[in-house]
Amino acid sequence: MSTPTATPTGRCPVAHDASDRKTARGADAAAPAVEQRDGTWHVRSYAAVRQVLRDADATRQAGFNAELATRTGLRPPVLFEDGVAHRDHRTAIARFFTPKTVDDAYRALMEEASDALIADLQRRGRADLSDLSLDLAMQVAARVVGLTDSRAPGMAQRLEKILALERLERLPALRRVASMLRVNLHVLRFFLQDVRPAIRARRKAPREDVISHLIDKGYKDGEILIECITYGAAGMATTREFIVMAAWHLLEHEDLRRRYLAAEEPERHRVLHEILRLEPVVGHLYRRATADVAVELDGATTTIPAGALIDLDVRAANADADAVGAAPLYLRPDRERAPRVQEPVLSFGDGSHRCPGAFIAIKESDAFLQRLLRLPLTVVGEPKLGWNDLIEGYEVRGFEVAVGATPAAA
Ligand code: HEM
C-alpha cells in the first residue's frame, strides 16, 4: 500500500495511486480501516469487512431498506432473513445454484438468449449495451425464480421501475410516503402481470424453481412477490450493470479483449472476476450489530457495540493491498492475492448471505461477452455513470455500440 494512514483502529486499506477504476469516487480516498463517524461504524479493510460478514450470530441485515421492509409482518425474503430460518432457506435453495444445475438447466438459455440478442444487434446495427444486458439478466433470473408465465411483455421494465426506489430511511416522512405510494403501484402491476400467473401455473404443476419451492413451504402470495422483487434487485439489476462494465473495460483494453477471447473458461472467468473486484456492483453492505462485534486488526481488537449500524465498504476492501497485492486499483487478472482471498474478493459478499447466484452471473456474462466482443464494434455513445442509492452501486447508461464502421448518424 502506498500511503498508509495509522489510526487507533487500523490503517488505510486503499492504495492511492493512479487507477483503472472507472467508478472512482471521492469517498474512495484515504480513510481508516475501522472508524465510528456520524453514529455509524465504517469498516473498510478486507480482513475487517470479512470478519463482520462472517459474524452472522452478532449481526443482521441492514441494507436494501431491510429495516423498514421487515416491519410489514410478512415472512421476509431470503436477503433479510437471519439465524436458523435463513440457514434452512439457503440449504433448501442451494440446488438451484449448483454448477451442475447451471449447466443442465440454464446454460442453453444463456447461450440462446445471447445469440438472439447479438443477432438483433447485428440486424439493427447499433444498441445501448444496458438494454441488451437487462434483457439477458432478466431472462436468466426469471428462469431461476420461475417467472415464466407473464401476461404481457415488459417484465424487466416493470421490475426496473420498482427498483428505482430510493433509500427510504434517508427521506423526510412526506417524500417517503410519496415514494412508497409510487412504488406500490408498480409493485401491484408486477404482481398482476408476472407473479400471480407464475404462482397459479405452479400451484397446478410445480417445477424446479424458487417459486415452486416457496409454494411448497407455504409462502403467501405477498411473500412470494417480495421474494421475486428481491431476486430482481439481487440477480437482475446487478448482473445487468456488471455486463456493461465488463464490456467497457474489455473494449477499452484491446490486449485484454484478445486474451479473453482466446482463453479457456477458467481464464475468462478470472478476467471477469478481476473486473468485478475492481468495480463491485454492490459498493456497500450494511449490518446492524445485535451483540458486540469484535474486529481483530493488526493484533488489536476493536469492539463495535450491540445496536450499532455498520457500513461495510466493499469498494475499499476490494482494493486493500494486503489482500489483493500491489497496485490494487489496476486491472490485473494475474495479480497475487493473499492466501484464501477469492478472485472477486468481496463483490459477491461473504458469510451467510454470500451471493448464491455468483456462478450464474459469471456464466451468463461470459456467454454474452464472448459473442459480443467478437463483433467489429465501434463505440458510438459515451458511457455515463450514475449511482443507485438502494444498492449503493453504479449504473452505466448510454453506452451505445455499432456493428462495423461508425454509422453516419453517430
Ligand atoms: C454480478 C452479479 C451479481 C452481484 C455483484 C451480486 C452480489 C450480491 C451480494 C454482494 C450479495 C450479498 C448481500 C449481503 O450480504 O447483504 C448477494 C446476495 C444475493 N444474490 Fe447476488 N449478485 C449477483 C448476481 C446474482 C444472481 C444472478 C442471482 C440469482 C439469479 C443472485 C441472487 C442473490 C440472492 C438470492 C441473494 C441473497 C442471499 C442471502 O441473503 O442469503 N445474485 N448478491
Boltz pocket constraint, residues with backbone or C-beta under 6 A from the ligand:
constraints:
  - pocket:
      binder: B
      contacts: [[A, 61], [A, 63], [A, 78], [A, 79], [A, 80], [A, 90], [A, 140], [A, 141], [A, 144], [A, 230], [A, 231], [A, 234], [A, 235], [A, 236], [A, 238], [A, 239], [A, 242], [A, 280], [A, 281], [A, 282], [A, 285], [A, 286], [A, 346], [A, 347], [A, 348], [A, 349], [A, 350], [A, 352], [A, 353], [A, 354], [A, 355], [A, 356], [A, 357], [A, 358], [A, 360], [A, 361]]
      max_distance: 6.0
